[in-house]
Amino acid sequence: MATTIPSVVVVLLLGRFYGGVHLAAWQWIVVAVIVWLGSTIFAALAVAIGYRFPPDQVQPIAMLIYFTFTILGGIWFPLSGALQNIGKGTPTYEAVKISTDVIGNATVPAYLIVGLVVWLAIFAGLAVISVRSMAETV
């Protein structure tokens, strides 16, 4: 979690000074926290995957799952129709939606924040289960 902070700061600094993004101080802070929380959610998932599968299978499985989340979350391109409806339930969509609402000075629906917390709880729970199951076999 701590190693993610420099990456988030670098991206935001690049946006400000290279990309010409101008936001209020509170908007920068909220976007940084949301990006950090989103990375924490996927760090918990990585722990769950890393403890559940053999080392030679972890990277392909993780990449497939992350790839699916980025597509369904609308990270690379906007979705429409059924895929958009499915994507609205992903943590990537929720993080992007919160950030764009904050940047656009729109109100952020509470269900999006609750959704991120729920995803964190689910993936952290999976990580705990995976770690404990591995500890029992050692």
A tleap script that builds the chain and sets N, CA, C and O, in Angstrom:
source leaprc.protein.ff14SB
mol = sequence {
  NMET ALA THR THR ILE PRO SER VAL VAL VAL
  VAL LEU LEU LEU GLY ARG PHE TYR GLY GLY
  VAL HIE LEU ALA ALA TRP GLN TRP ILE VAL
  VAL ALA VAL ILE VAL TRP LEU GLY SER THR
  ILE PHE ALA ALA LEU ALA VAL ALA ILE GLY
  TYR ARG PHE PRO PRO ASP GLN VAL GLN PRO
  ILE ALA MET LEU ILE TYR PHE THR PHE THR
  ILE LEU GLY GLY ILE TRP PHE PRO LEU SER
  GLY ALA LEU GLN ASN ILE GLY LYS GLY THR
  PRO THR TYR GLU ALA VAL LYS ILE SER THR
  ASP VAL ILE GLY ASN ALA THR VAL PRO ALA
  TYR LEU ILE VAL GLY LEU VAL VAL TRP LEU
  ALA ILE PHE ALA GLY LEU ALA VAL ILE SER
  VAL ARG SER MET ALA GLU THR CVAL
}
set mol.1.N position { 0.830 -1.185 0.000 }
set mol.1.CA position { 0.000 0.000 0.000 }
set mol.1.C position { 0.876 1.250 0.000 }
set mol.1.O position { 0.555 2.239 -0.661 }
set mol.2.N position { 1.971 1.204 0.736 }
set mol.2.CA position { 2.847 2.378 0.807 }
set mol.2.C position { 3.590 2.598 -0.500 }
set mol.2.O position { 3.875 3.738 -0.868 }
set mol.3.N position { 3.906 1.523 -1.202 }
set mol.3.CA position { 4.652 1.680 -2.457 }
set mol.3.C position { 3.785 2.235 -3.583 }
set mol.3.O position { 4.313 2.682 -4.601 }
set mol.4.N position { 2.497 2.214 -3.420 }
set mol.4.CA position { 1.596 2.765 -4.427 }
set mol.4.C position { 1.555 4.290 -4.378 }
set mol.4.O position { 1.317 4.939 -5.397 }
set mol.5.N position { 1.783 4.853 -3.217 }
set mol.5.CA position { 1.662 6.308 -3.039 }
set mol.5.C position { 2.573 7.094 -3.989 }
set mol.5.O position { 2.100 8.043 -4.613 }
set mol.6.N position { 3.861 6.742 -4.127 }
set mol.6.CA position { 4.696 7.507 -5.078 }
set mol.6.C position { 4.165 7.452 -6.516 }
set mol.6.O position { 4.236 8.446 -7.239 }
set mol.7.N position { 3.642 6.313 -6.928 }
set mol.7.CA position { 3.090 6.202 -8.277 }
set mol.7.C position { 1.891 7.121 -8.467 }
set mol.7.O position { 1.763 7.785 -9.497 }
set mol.8.N position { 1.023 7.155 -7.478 }
set mol.8.CA position { -0.152 8.022 -7.551 }
set mol.8.C position { 0.285 9.481 -7.608 }
set mol.8.O position { -0.250 10.260 -8.397 }
set mol.9.N position { 1.241 9.850 -6.786 }
set mol.9.CA position { 1.733 11.233 -6.757 }
set mol.9.C position { 2.357 11.604 -8.099 }
set mol.9.O position { 2.117 12.700 -8.607 }
set mol.10.N position { 3.150 10.712 -8.676 }
set mol.10.CA position { 3.791 10.996 -9.969 }
set mol.10.C position { 2.730 11.201 -11.054 }
set mol.10.O position { 2.830 12.133 -11.851 }
set mol.11.N position { 1.728 10.341 -11.085 }
set mol.11.CA position { 0.675 10.478 -12.095 }
set mol.11.C position { -0.060 11.804 -11.936 }
set mol.11.O position { -0.341 12.479 -12.926 }
set mol.12.N position { -0.368 12.177 -10.715 }
set mol.12.CA position { -1.067 13.443 -10.492 }
set mol.12.C position { -0.179 14.638 -10.839 }
set mol.12.O position { -0.657 15.620 -11.406 }
set mol.13.N position { 1.097 14.561 -10.505 }
set mol.13.CA position { 2.019 15.641 -10.873 }
set mol.13.C position { 2.159 15.770 -12.387 }
set mol.13.O position { 2.206 16.879 -12.918 }
set mol.14.N position { 2.224 14.643 -13.072 }
set mol.14.CA position { 2.276 14.684 -14.535 }
set mol.14.C position { 1.004 15.295 -15.109 }
set mol.14.O position { 1.057 16.078 -16.058 }
set mol.15.N position { -0.130 14.938 -14.534 }
set mol.15.CA position { -1.388 15.523 -14.987 }
set mol.15.C position { -1.404 17.031 -14.800 }
set mol.15.O position { -1.871 17.772 -15.665 }
set mol.16.N position { -0.896 17.470 -13.678 }
set mol.16.CA position { -0.906 18.910 -13.386 }
set mol.16.C position { 0.088 19.688 -14.237 }
set mol.16.O position { -0.274 20.685 -14.861 }
set mol.17.N position { 1.335 19.239 -14.266 }
set mol.17.CA position { 2.377 20.043 -14.893 }
set mol.17.C position { 2.658 19.697 -16.352 }
set mol.17.O position { 3.131 20.549 -17.104 }
set mol.18.N position { 2.378 18.471 -16.761 }
set mol.18.CA position { 2.594 18.095 -18.158 }
set mol.18.C position { 1.289 18.122 -18.939 }
set mol.18.O position { 1.245 18.555 -20.090 }
set mol.19.N position { 0.224 17.650 -18.291 }
set mol.19.CA position { -1.068 17.574 -18.968 }
set mol.19.C position { -1.913 18.826 -18.839 }
set mol.19.O position { -2.938 18.955 -19.509 }
set mol.20.N position { -1.495 19.750 -17.985 }
set mol.20.CA position { -2.234 20.993 -17.840 }
set mol.20.C position { -3.568 20.865 -17.125 }
set mol.20.O position { -4.474 21.665 -17.358 }
set mol.21.N position { -3.700 19.874 -16.262 }
set mol.21.CA position { -4.937 19.676 -15.518 }
set mol.21.C position { -4.979 20.663 -14.356 }
set mol.21.O position { -4.020 20.779 -13.592 }
set mol.22.N position { -6.088 21.367 -14.232 }
set mol.22.CA position { -6.261 22.337 -13.150 }
set mol.22.C position { -7.476 21.948 -12.322 }
set mol.22.O position { -8.608 21.962 -12.804 }
set mol.23.N position { -7.218 21.601 -11.066 }
set mol.23.CA position { -8.281 21.221 -10.142 }
set mol.23.C position { -8.077 21.947 -8.823 }
set mol.23.O position { -6.984 22.426 -8.520 }
set mol.24.N position { -9.136 22.017 -8.058 }
set mol.24.CA position { -9.027 22.551 -6.695 }
set mol.24.C position { -8.254 21.550 -5.842 }
set mol.24.O position { -8.201 20.361 -6.159 }
set mol.25.N position { -7.663 22.032 -4.773 }
set mol.25.CA position { -6.841 21.168 -3.914 }
set mol.25.C position { -7.634 19.964 -3.401 }
set mol.25.O position { -7.110 18.852 -3.359 }
set mol.26.N position { -8.886 20.177 -3.013 }
set mol.26.CA position { -9.677 19.073 -2.493 }
set mol.26.C position { -9.938 18.020 -3.569 }
set mol.26.O position { -10.027 16.832 -3.259 }
set mol.27.N position { -10.062 18.445 -4.833 }
set mol.27.CA position { -10.291 17.494 -5.916 }
set mol.27.C position { -9.063 16.607 -6.125 }
set mol.27.O position { -9.195 15.401 -6.337 }
set mol.28.N position { -7.864 17.207 -6.064 }
set mol.28.CA position { -6.636 16.421 -6.186 }
set mol.28.C position { -6.571 15.373 -5.089 }
set mol.28.O position { -6.214 14.220 -5.334 }
set mol.29.N position { -6.918 15.783 -3.881 }
set mol.29.CA position { -6.844 14.871 -2.731 }
set mol.29.C position { -7.832 13.722 -2.887 }
set mol.29.O position { -7.482 12.565 -2.656 }
set mol.30.N position { -9.062 14.035 -3.276 }
set mol.30.CA position { -10.075 12.991 -3.434 }
set mol.30.C position { -9.686 12.020 -4.538 }
set mol.30.O position { -9.809 10.806 -4.371 }
set mol.31.N position { -9.219 12.544 -5.664 }
set mol.31.CA position { -8.800 11.664 -6.763 }
set mol.31.C position { -7.642 10.779 -6.311 }
set mol.31.O position { -7.629 9.584 -6.607 }
set mol.32.N position { -6.675 11.345 -5.600 }
set mol.32.CA position { -5.538 10.559 -5.110 }
set mol.32.C position { -5.995 9.447 -4.179 }
set mol.32.O position { -5.521 8.315 -4.283 }
set mol.33.N position { -6.906 9.758 -3.275 }
set mol.33.CA position { -7.403 8.755 -2.326 }
set mol.33.C position { -8.165 7.656 -3.058 }
set mol.33.O position { -8.018 6.478 -2.731 }
set mol.34.N position { -8.966 8.024 -4.033 }
set mol.34.CA position { -9.744 7.027 -4.785 }
set mol.34.C position { -8.818 6.122 -5.586 }
set mol.34.O position { -9.011 4.907 -5.613 }
set mol.35.N position { -7.819 6.698 -6.236 }
set mol.35.CA position { -6.864 5.882 -7.000 }
set mol.35.C position { -6.115 4.949 -6.050 }
set mol.35.O position { -5.921 3.773 -6.359 }
set mol.36.N position { -5.694 5.468 -4.900 }
set mol.36.CA position { -4.990 4.650 -3.925 }
set mol.36.C position { -5.896 3.535 -3.392 }
set mol.36.O position { -5.465 2.388 -3.281 }
set mol.37.N position { -7.142 3.869 -3.064 }
set mol.37.CA position { -8.078 2.852 -2.583 }
set mol.37.C position { -8.310 1.791 -3.652 }
set mol.37.O position { -8.363 0.599 -3.346 }
set mol.38.N position { -8.450 2.219 -4.903 }
set mol.38.CA position { -8.627 1.260 -5.996 }
set mol.38.C position { -7.443 0.320 -6.120 }
set mol.38.O position { -7.618 -0.876 -6.357 }
set mol.39.N position { -6.235 0.851 -5.961 }
set mol.39.CA position { -5.061 -0.020 -6.036 }
set mol.39.C position { -4.994 -0.951 -4.828 }
set mol.39.O position { -4.517 -2.080 -4.941 }
set mol.40.N position { -5.462 -0.490 -3.689 }
set mol.40.CA position { -5.490 -1.337 -2.493 }
set mol.40.C position { -6.446 -2.504 -2.677 }
set mol.40.O position { -6.167 -3.622 -2.243 }
set mol.41.N position { -7.559 -2.240 -3.313 }
set mol.41.CA position { -8.535 -3.306 -3.593 }
set mol.41.C position { -7.878 -4.399 -4.423 }
set mol.41.O position { -8.028 -5.585 -4.128 }
set mol.42.N position { -7.151 -4.001 -5.460 }
set mol.42.CA position { -6.528 -4.988 -6.328 }
set mol.42.C position { -5.279 -5.613 -5.709 }
set mol.42.O position { -4.889 -6.714 -6.097 }
set mol.43.N position { -4.651 -4.936 -4.762 }
set mol.43.CA position { -3.547 -5.545 -4.013 }
set mol.43.C position { -4.073 -6.696 -3.160 }
set mol.43.O position { -3.437 -7.744 -3.050 }
set mol.44.N position { -5.237 -6.488 -2.562 }
set mol.44.CA position { -5.851 -7.566 -1.776 }
set mol.44.C position { -6.197 -8.754 -2.670 }
set mol.44.O position { -6.008 -9.906 -2.282 }
set mol.45.N position { -6.700 -8.470 -3.858 }
set mol.45.CA position { -6.995 -9.545 -4.805 }
set mol.45.C position { -5.719 -10.268 -5.211 }
set mol.45.O position { -5.714 -11.491 -5.351 }
set mol.46.N position { -4.641 -9.520 -5.400 }
set mol.46.CA position { -3.357 -10.135 -5.766 }
set mol.46.C position { -2.866 -11.080 -4.678 }
set mol.46.O position { -2.329 -12.148 -4.976 }
set mol.47.N position { -3.046 -10.696 -3.429 }
set mol.47.CA position { -2.655 -11.577 -2.320 }
set mol.47.C position { -3.481 -12.854 -2.365 }
set mol.47.O position { -2.949 -13.952 -2.202 }
set mol.48.N position { -4.778 -12.709 -2.585 }
set mol.48.CA position { -5.657 -13.884 -2.646 }
set mol.48.C position { -5.235 -14.818 -3.771 }
set mol.48.O position { -5.163 -16.032 -3.578 }
set mol.49.N position { -4.960 -14.269 -4.928 }
set mol.49.CA position { -4.555 -15.087 -6.072 }
set mol.49.C position { -3.190 -15.713 -5.809 }
set mol.49.O position { -2.979 -16.892 -6.092 }
set mol.50.N position { -2.265 -14.925 -5.266 }
set mol.50.CA position { -0.910 -15.405 -5.029 }
set mol.50.C position { -0.844 -16.564 -4.050 }
set mol.50.O position { 0.010 -17.441 -4.183 }
set mol.51.N position { -1.729 -16.578 -3.080 }
set mol.51.CA position { -1.723 -17.668 -2.111 }
set mol.51.C position { -2.586 -18.848 -2.539 }
set mol.51.O position { -2.448 -19.944 -1.996 }
set mol.52.N position { -3.463 -18.639 -3.491 }
set mol.52.CA position { -4.395 -19.690 -3.893 }
set mol.52.C position { -3.842 -20.570 -5.019 }
set mol.52.O position { -4.156 -21.759 -5.078 }
set mol.53.N position { -3.028 -20.006 -5.908 }
set mol.53.CA position { -2.574 -20.733 -7.095 }
set mol.53.C position { -1.064 -20.933 -7.080 }
set mol.53.O position { -0.349 -20.190 -6.407 }
set mol.54.N position { -0.570 -21.930 -7.817 }
set mol.54.CA position { 0.871 -22.157 -7.909 }
set mol.54.C position { 1.573 -20.958 -8.560 }
set mol.54.O position { 0.967 -20.250 -9.365 }
set mol.55.N position { 2.835 -20.732 -8.219 }
set mol.55.CA position { 3.560 -19.545 -8.701 }
set mol.55.C position { 3.561 -19.369 -10.226 }
set mol.55.O position { 3.481 -18.241 -10.712 }
set mol.56.N position { 3.651 -20.452 -10.974 }
set mol.56.CA position { 3.695 -20.309 -12.433 }
set mol.56.C position { 2.340 -19.974 -13.048 }
set mol.56.O position { 2.269 -19.636 -14.230 }
set mol.57.N position { 1.279 -20.062 -12.277 }
set mol.57.CA position { -0.056 -19.745 -12.777 }
set mol.57.C position { -0.573 -18.387 -12.308 }
set mol.57.O position { -1.555 -17.882 -12.852 }
set mol.58.N position { 0.064 -17.799 -11.321 }
set mol.58.CA position { -0.452 -16.574 -10.705 }
set mol.58.C position { -0.509 -15.414 -11.691 }
set mol.58.O position { -1.542 -14.754 -11.807 }
set mol.59.N position { 0.582 -15.157 -12.400 }
set mol.59.CA position { 0.595 -13.994 -13.292 }
set mol.59.C position { -0.458 -14.084 -14.392 }
set mol.59.O position { -1.186 -13.112 -14.593 }
set mol.60.N position { -0.578 -15.201 -15.116 }
set mol.60.CA position { -1.631 -15.244 -16.144 }
set mol.60.C position { -3.038 -15.101 -15.576 }
set mol.60.O position { -3.888 -14.446 -16.180 }
set mol.61.N position { -3.285 -15.703 -14.429 }
set mol.61.CA position { -4.614 -15.600 -13.820 }
set mol.61.C position { -4.890 -14.154 -13.409 }
set mol.61.O position { -5.963 -13.615 -13.683 }
set mol.62.N position { -3.917 -13.537 -12.753 }
set mol.62.CA position { -4.089 -12.146 -12.321 }
set mol.62.C position { -4.286 -11.224 -13.523 }
set mol.62.O position { -5.157 -10.355 -13.499 }
set mol.63.N position { -3.496 -11.405 -14.556 }
set mol.63.CA position { -3.627 -10.543 -15.738 }
set mol.63.C position { -4.999 -10.711 -16.397 }
set mol.63.O position { -5.598 -9.729 -16.835 }
set mol.64.N position { -5.488 -11.923 -16.468 }
set mol.64.CA position { -6.811 -12.160 -17.052 }
set mol.64.C position { -7.901 -11.470 -16.229 }
set mol.64.O position { -8.806 -10.847 -16.784 }
set mol.65.N position { -7.808 -11.584 -14.915 }
set mol.65.CA position { -8.801 -10.944 -14.051 }
set mol.65.C position { -8.703 -9.425 -14.148 }
set mol.65.O position { -9.722 -8.749 -14.286 }
set mol.66.N position { -7.478 -8.876 -14.076 }
set mol.66.CA position { -7.298 -7.425 -14.164 }
set mol.66.C position { -7.738 -6.903 -15.529 }
set mol.66.O position { -8.363 -5.846 -15.622 }
set mol.67.N position { -7.413 -7.640 -16.580 }
set mol.67.CA position { -7.819 -7.257 -17.936 }
set mol.67.C position { -9.340 -7.185 -18.027 }
set mol.67.O position { -9.890 -6.246 -18.602 }
set mol.68.N position { -10.011 -8.173 -17.462 }
set mol.68.CA position { -11.476 -8.190 -17.474 }
set mol.68.C position { -12.042 -6.994 -16.715 }
set mol.68.O position { -12.978 -6.346 -17.183 }
set mol.69.N position { -11.473 -6.702 -15.540 }
set mol.69.CA position { -11.945 -5.563 -14.757 }
set mol.69.C position { -11.707 -4.236 -15.479 }
set mol.69.O position { -12.553 -3.344 -15.412 }
set mol.70.N position { -10.577 -4.091 -16.165 }
set mol.70.CA position { -10.326 -2.820 -16.845 }
set mol.70.C position { -11.266 -2.632 -18.028 }
set mol.70.O position { -11.728 -1.519 -18.283 }
set mol.71.N position { -11.549 -3.692 -18.740 }
set mol.71.CA position { -12.487 -3.572 -19.861 }
set mol.71.C position { -13.894 -3.282 -19.347 }
set mol.71.O position { -14.541 -2.340 -19.805 }
set mol.72.N position { -14.370 -4.087 -18.397 }
set mol.72.CA position { -15.726 -3.895 -17.887 }
set mol.72.C position { -15.885 -2.585 -17.124 }
set mol.72.O position { -16.988 -2.044 -17.039 }
set mol.73.N position { -14.798 -2.078 -16.575 }
set mol.73.CA position { -14.858 -0.820 -15.845 }
set mol.73.C position { -14.820 0.399 -16.740 }
set mol.73.O position { -14.966 1.522 -16.258 }
set mol.74.N position { -14.627 0.201 -18.034 }
set mol.74.CA position { -14.611 1.317 -18.963 }
set mol.74.C position { -13.325 2.138 -18.904 }
set mol.74.O position { -13.333 3.325 -19.231 }
set mol.75.N position { -12.233 1.521 -18.493 }
set mol.75.CA position { -10.958 2.235 -18.373 }
set mol.75.C position { -10.421 2.619 -19.747 }
set mol.75.O position { -9.987 3.754 -19.939 }
set mol.76.N position { -10.443 1.711 -20.689 }
set mol.76.CA position { -9.821 1.951 -21.994 }
set mol.76.C position { -10.749 2.613 -22.998 }
set mol.76.O position { -10.314 3.424 -23.816 }
set mol.77.N position { -12.023 2.270 -22.935 }
set mol.77.CA position { -12.998 2.833 -23.873 }
set mol.77.C position { -14.377 2.737 -23.249 }
set mol.77.O position { -14.629 1.853 -22.431 }
set mol.78.N position { -15.270 3.640 -23.626 }
set mol.78.CA position { -16.615 3.608 -23.034 }
set mol.78.C position { -17.403 2.382 -23.511 }
set mol.78.O position { -17.260 1.929 -24.646 }
set mol.79.N position { -18.215 1.875 -22.631 }
set mol.79.CA position { -19.048 0.721 -22.951 }
set mol.79.C position { -20.496 1.155 -23.098 }
set mol.79.O position { -20.900 2.215 -22.621 }
set mol.80.N position { -21.256 0.322 -23.760 }
set mol.80.CA position { -22.684 0.580 -23.884 }
set mol.80.C position { -23.431 -0.751 -23.817 }
set mol.80.O position { -22.836 -1.822 -23.935 }
set mol.81.N position { -24.711 -0.660 -23.629 }
set mol.81.CA position { -25.548 -1.851 -23.611 }
set mol.81.C position { -25.331 -2.733 -22.403 }
set mol.81.O position { -25.134 -2.250 -21.288 }
set mol.82.N position { -25.370 -4.036 -22.637 }
set mol.82.CA position { -25.273 -5.006 -21.551 }
set mol.82.C position { -23.919 -4.941 -20.853 }
set mol.82.O position { -23.850 -5.064 -19.630 }
set mol.83.N position { -22.840 -4.747 -21.616 }
set mol.83.CA position { -21.515 -4.664 -20.996 }
set mol.83.C position { -21.415 -3.477 -20.047 }
set mol.83.O position { -20.775 -3.567 -19.000 }
set mol.84.N position { -22.045 -2.370 -20.411 }
set mol.84.CA position { -22.025 -1.209 -19.519 }
set mol.84.C position { -22.780 -1.515 -18.228 }
set mol.84.O position { -22.343 -1.132 -17.143 }
set mol.85.N position { -23.903 -2.199 -18.347 }
set mol.85.CA position { -24.674 -2.556 -17.152 }
set mol.85.C position { -23.892 -3.507 -16.249 }
set mol.85.O position { -23.938 -3.378 -15.026 }
set mol.86.N position { -23.181 -4.453 -16.839 }
set mol.86.CA position { -22.347 -5.369 -16.060 }
set mol.86.C position { -21.187 -4.594 -15.435 }
set mol.86.O position { -20.866 -4.786 -14.262 }
set mol.87.N position { -20.567 -3.723 -16.218 }
set mol.87.CA position { -19.415 -2.976 -15.759 }
set mol.87.C position { -19.696 -2.042 -14.601 }
set mol.87.O position { -18.793 -1.739 -13.821 }
set mol.88.N position { -20.917 -1.586 -14.474 }
set mol.88.CA position { -21.262 -0.662 -13.391 }
set mol.88.C position { -21.087 -1.284 -12.013 }
set mol.88.O position { -21.061 -0.567 -11.012 }
set mol.89.N position { -20.970 -2.583 -11.947 }
set mol.89.CA position { -20.781 -3.248 -10.670 }
set mol.89.C position { -19.332 -3.546 -10.340 }
set mol.89.O position { -19.050 -4.172 -9.319 }
set mol.90.N position { -18.410 -3.113 -11.179 }
set mol.90.CA position { -17.000 -3.418 -10.946 }
set mol.90.C position { -16.321 -2.298 -10.147 }
set mol.90.O position { -16.759 -1.148 -10.187 }
set mol.91.N position { -15.265 -2.639 -9.432 }
set mol.91.CA position { -14.560 -1.596 -8.673 }
set mol.91.C position { -13.860 -0.587 -9.578 }
set mol.91.O position { -13.691 0.572 -9.199 }
set mol.92.N position { -13.458 -1.013 -10.758 }
set mol.92.CA position { -12.811 -0.074 -11.671 }
set mol.92.C position { -13.796 0.980 -12.149 }
set mol.92.O position { -13.456 2.162 -12.210 }
set mol.93.N position { -15.007 0.570 -12.488 }
set mol.93.CA position { -16.020 1.539 -12.899 }
set mol.93.C position { -16.321 2.507 -11.765 }
set mol.93.O position { -16.403 3.718 -11.971 }
set mol.94.N position { -16.485 1.959 -10.568 }
set mol.94.CA position { -16.829 2.804 -9.425 }
set mol.94.C position { -15.746 3.839 -9.143 }
set mol.94.O position { -16.051 5.000 -8.868 }
set mol.95.N position { -14.483 3.424 -9.211 }
set mol.95.CA position { -13.373 4.357 -8.965 }
set mol.95.C position { -13.315 5.436 -10.041 }
set mol.95.O position { -13.124 6.612 -9.733 }
set mol.96.N position { -13.476 5.043 -11.290 }
set mol.96.CA position { -13.456 6.022 -12.389 }
set mol.96.C position { -14.641 6.973 -12.270 }
set mol.96.O position { -14.485 8.179 -12.460 }
set mol.97.N position { -15.801 6.456 -11.964 }
set mol.97.CA position { -17.008 7.283 -11.846 }
set mol.97.C position { -16.878 8.288 -10.703 }
set mol.97.O position { -17.247 9.452 -10.860 }
set mol.98.N position { -16.356 7.850 -9.557 }
set mol.98.CA position { -16.163 8.772 -8.442 }
set mol.98.C position { -15.197 9.876 -8.853 }
set mol.98.O position { -15.464 11.055 -8.621 }
set mol.99.N position { -14.084 9.500 -9.457 }
set mol.99.CA position { -13.079 10.497 -9.850 }
set mol.99.C position { -13.624 11.477 -10.878 }
set mol.99.O position { -13.389 12.681 -10.765 }
set mol.100.N position { -14.344 10.985 -11.874 }
set mol.100.CA position { -14.883 11.899 -12.883 }
set mol.100.C position { -15.987 12.785 -12.316 }
set mol.100.O position { -16.131 13.936 -12.726 }
set mol.101.N position { -16.760 12.259 -11.385 }
set mol.101.CA position { -17.775 13.096 -10.733 }
set mol.101.C position { -17.115 14.205 -9.913 }
set mol.101.O position { -17.576 15.346 -9.923 }
set mol.102.N position { -16.039 13.869 -9.206 }
set mol.102.CA position { -15.323 14.867 -8.413 }
set mol.102.C position { -14.702 15.921 -9.322 }
set mol.102.O position { -14.785 17.117 -9.043 }
set mol.103.N position { -14.088 15.479 -10.398 }
set mol.103.CA position { -13.454 16.413 -11.336 }
set mol.103.C position { -14.504 17.307 -11.985 }
set mol.103.O position { -14.265 18.494 -12.204 }
set mol.104.N position { -15.662 16.738 -12.291 }
set mol.104.CA position { -16.734 17.506 -12.914 }
set mol.104.C position { -17.587 18.281 -11.936 }
set mol.104.O position { -18.615 18.837 -12.323 }
set mol.105.N position { -17.186 18.331 -10.679 }
set mol.105.CA position { -17.927 19.039 -9.628 }
set mol.105.C position { -19.346 18.510 -9.437 }
set mol.105.O position { -20.229 19.237 -8.981 }
set mol.106.N position { -19.558 17.259 -9.783 }
set mol.106.CA position { -20.864 16.642 -9.551 }
set mol.106.C position { -20.864 15.969 -8.179 }
set mol.106.O position { -19.809 15.690 -7.608 }
set mol.107.N position { -22.037 15.720 -7.676 }
set mol.107.CA position { -22.106 15.013 -6.399 }
set mol.107.C position { -21.807 13.531 -6.637 }
set mol.107.O position { -22.167 12.962 -7.667 }
set mol.108.N position { -21.158 12.944 -5.684 }
set mol.108.CA position { -20.798 11.535 -5.780 }
set mol.108.C position { -21.843 10.726 -5.028 }
set mol.108.O position { -22.036 10.920 -3.827 }
set mol.109.N position { -22.520 9.817 -5.730 }
set mol.109.CA position { -23.504 8.982 -5.039 }
set mol.109.C position { -22.829 8.096 -3.988 }
set mol.109.O position { -21.757 7.542 -4.228 }
set mol.110.N position { -23.455 7.973 -2.847 }
set mol.110.CA position { -22.893 7.193 -1.743 }
set mol.110.C position { -22.722 5.725 -2.116 }
set mol.110.O position { -21.810 5.065 -1.618 }
set mol.111.N position { -23.589 5.206 -2.989 }
set mol.111.CA position { -23.496 3.794 -3.338 }
set mol.111.C position { -22.178 3.458 -4.031 }
set mol.111.O position { -21.714 2.321 -3.953 }
set mol.112.N position { -21.567 4.437 -4.711 }
set mol.112.CA position { -20.274 4.173 -5.352 }
set mol.112.C position { -19.179 3.986 -4.303 }
set mol.112.O position { -18.336 3.098 -4.432 }
set mol.113.N position { -19.192 4.812 -3.281 }
set mol.113.CA position { -18.202 4.697 -2.211 }
set mol.113.C position { -18.423 3.397 -1.441 }
set mol.113.O position { -17.472 2.680 -1.128 }
set mol.114.N position { -19.671 3.107 -1.143 }
set mol.114.CA position { -19.996 1.853 -0.459 }
set mol.114.C position { -19.564 0.669 -1.318 }
set mol.114.O position { -19.056 -0.327 -0.801 }
set mol.115.N position { -19.765 0.777 -2.611 }
set mol.115.CA position { -19.353 -0.291 -3.520 }
set mol.115.C position { -17.863 -0.563 -3.455 }
set mol.115.O position { -17.446 -1.721 -3.431 }
set mol.116.N position { -17.045 0.498 -3.426 }
set mol.116.CA position { -15.597 0.301 -3.317 }
set mol.116.C position { -15.227 -0.370 -2.004 }
set mol.116.O position { -14.365 -1.249 -1.974 }
set mol.117.N position { -15.871 0.037 -0.927 }
set mol.117.CA position { -15.590 -0.559 0.378 }
set mol.117.C position { -16.006 -2.035 0.388 }
set mol.117.O position { -15.313 -2.875 0.962 }
set mol.118.N position { -17.127 -2.339 -0.241 }
set mol.118.CA position { -17.585 -3.727 -0.312 }
set mol.118.C position { -16.585 -4.570 -1.109 }
set mol.118.O position { -16.235 -5.675 -0.694 }
set mol.119.N position { -16.126 -4.049 -2.252 }
set mol.119.CA position { -15.126 -4.783 -3.038 }
set mol.119.C position { -13.857 -5.008 -2.229 }
set mol.119.O position { -13.274 -6.091 -2.279 }
set mol.120.N position { -13.428 -4.003 -1.490 }
set mol.120.CA position { -12.248 -4.153 -0.642 }
set mol.120.C position { -12.479 -5.244 0.399 }
set mol.120.O position { -11.599 -6.070 0.639 }
set mol.121.N position { -13.643 -5.250 1.010 }
set mol.121.CA position { -13.963 -6.271 2.013 }
set mol.121.C position { -13.976 -7.669 1.391 }
set mol.121.O position { -13.478 -8.622 1.991 }
set mol.122.N position { -14.541 -7.789 0.196 }
set mol.122.CA position { -14.600 -9.094 -0.479 }
set mol.122.C position { -13.190 -9.591 -0.796 }
set mol.122.O position { -12.845 -10.728 -0.476 }
set mol.123.N position { -12.381 -8.744 -1.422 }
set mol.123.CA position { -11.042 -9.178 -1.818 }
set mol.123.C position { -10.141 -9.377 -0.606 }
set mol.123.O position { -9.307 -10.282 -0.605 }
set mol.124.N position { -10.291 -8.553 0.422 }
set mol.124.CA position { -9.508 -8.753 1.649 }
set mol.124.C position { -9.935 -10.053 2.329 }
set mol.124.O position { -9.099 -10.784 2.860 }
set mol.125.N position { -11.218 -10.332 2.312 }
set mol.125.CA position { -11.706 -11.599 2.865 }
set mol.125.C position { -11.145 -12.792 2.112 }
set mol.125.O position { -10.735 -13.781 2.720 }
set mol.126.N position { -11.125 -12.699 0.779 }
set mol.126.CA position { -10.525 -13.771 -0.022 }
set mol.126.C position { -9.043 -13.925 0.291 }
set mol.126.O position { -8.528 -15.041 0.356 }
set mol.127.N position { -8.359 -12.796 0.484 }
set mol.127.CA position { -6.930 -12.849 0.814 }
set mol.127.C position { -6.716 -13.535 2.158 }
set mol.127.O position { -5.817 -14.365 2.292 }
set mol.128.N position { -7.528 -13.197 3.146 }
set mol.128.CA position { -7.397 -13.823 4.470 }
set mol.128.C position { -7.645 -15.321 4.375 }
set mol.128.O position { -6.901 -16.116 4.950 }
set mol.129.N position { -8.676 -15.702 3.660 }
set mol.129.CA position { -8.991 -17.129 3.488 }
set mol.129.C position { -7.840 -17.842 2.787 }
set mol.129.O position { -7.457 -18.940 3.189 }
set mol.130.N position { -7.287 -17.231 1.750 }
set mol.130.CA position { -6.184 -17.849 1.003 }
set mol.130.C position { -4.937 -17.990 1.863 }
set mol.130.O position { -4.280 -19.031 1.841 }
set mol.131.N position { -4.612 -16.955 2.614 }
set mol.131.CA position { -3.426 -17.006 3.476 }
set mol.131.C position { -3.604 -18.063 4.559 }
set mol.131.O position { -2.688 -18.836 4.839 }
set mol.132.N position { -4.770 -18.092 5.156 }
set mol.132.CA position { -5.017 -19.076 6.219 }
set mol.132.C position { -4.995 -20.501 5.683 }
set mol.132.O position { -4.492 -21.405 6.351 }
set mol.133.N position { -5.532 -20.712 4.493 }
set mol.133.CA position { -5.538 -22.068 3.942 }
set mol.133.C position { -4.105 -22.513 3.619 }
set mol.133.O position { -3.779 -23.694 3.746 }
set mol.134.N position { -3.262 -21.580 3.206 }
set mol.134.CA position { -1.870 -21.918 2.931 }
set mol.134.C position { -1.124 -22.193 4.238 }
set mol.134.O position { -0.278 -23.086 4.291 }
set mol.135.N position { -1.430 -21.437 5.282 }
set mol.135.CA position { -0.762 -21.613 6.571 }
set mol.135.C position { -1.086 -22.980 7.168 }
set mol.135.O position { -0.259 -23.570 7.862 }
set mol.136.N position { -2.286 -23.477 6.899 }
set mol.136.CA position { -2.672 -24.778 7.417 }
set mol.136.C position { -1.952 -25.921 6.724 }
set mol.136.O position { -1.826 -27.006 7.293 }
set mol.137.N position { -1.476 -25.698 5.501 }
set mol.137.CA position { -0.803 -26.772 4.757 }
set mol.137.C position { 0.696 -26.814 5.003 }
set mol.137.O position { 1.368 -27.772 4.621 }
set mol.138.N position { 1.219 -25.772 5.642 }
set mol.138.CA position { 2.669 -25.714 5.867 }
set mol.138.C position { 3.033 -26.408 7.145 }
set mol.138.O position { 4.209 -26.463 7.504 }
savepdb mol mol.pdb
quit
